[in-house]
Amino acid sequence: MPFQCRWISPRECATYLSLHPQTVYALIYQGKLPVARIGRSLRVDKKKLDELLEDQIIGQASGRRA
């Protein structure tokens, strides 16, 4: 079973979401992405990010706005 990293860097998050890294940093500082600070580094919780994305899909499918 291959190793899967739960915590990813903001740049890896940008690649994962097909966004510009500055957009990811803006979302982090707006409190819209789940992150942890480890020393001076930021790490995005990929598991919570996936849950957040799923909530967005479900919210739109039911006609509710997130």
Buried (B, 14 or more C-beta within 10 A) or exposed (E): EEEEEEBBBBEBBBEBBEBEBEEBBEBBEEEEBBBEEEEEEBBBBBEEBEEBEEEEEEEEEEEEEE
